[in-house]
Amino acid sequence: MFTFVLVPYSPLEPKTEVVFLLDASQGVRPDDYKREKEFVKSQASHFNINPAGARGIVIVYGNQSSVVRFNDLQFEKRIDSAPFLGTPRRTDRAIALATQILQTSRPDTRKIVIVMMAGQQTPGARPLGDFTEPLRKLGAQRFVIVIGNEPRDRDLLPLVDGLKDIIRLTSFEGLSLQSRTISKKIRDKPGES
């Protein structure tokens, strides 16, 4: 007989900003995009994103990017209404926008960027490593959640601190199955990058 014990976890501190980059490119099916949105809502709950808690921002990206801020009581409705783009994947543009947004954050704020990717960027996109130094100077911790086999770790490593910050899932169904584990990994990463 197995006994399951849920270990309580503490939410993020109120002085935290979490930026989710949500892949809405043509390589993502609409049903899988819904799974991504459910995952973000789950993470928001784990991280205590609300007016009195941590602040959350979602950048929906394909070829271009749009911003959904959800630190108010309507965050679930805002996420649900986030548009599916179905255009080529330009993760580089979404990361550039995240960097720009985080530049307006207070210096004492913990900053977390969670990039969700379901494949390679469109040819001609800037290498993701180009954004590492600006994000590091801002003190932003960077995580990449890869759904599927691409991109390869060597393409992602320049963006993060190490392999431990790349989370690989074989399918979109894994997002809901691994939600608590992923939030704990992100929440428990110590200090600035």
ABEGO torsion letter per residue (X at the ends): XBBBBBBBBBBBBABBBBBBBBBABAABBAAAAAAAAAAAAAAAAAAGBBAABBBBBBBBBBABBBBBBBABAAAAAAAAABBBAGBBBBAAAAAAAAAAAAAABBAABBBBBBBBBAEBBBBGBBBAAAAAAAAAAAGBBBBBBBBEAOBBAAAAAAABAEAAABBBBABAAAAAAAAAAAAAAAAABBEBX
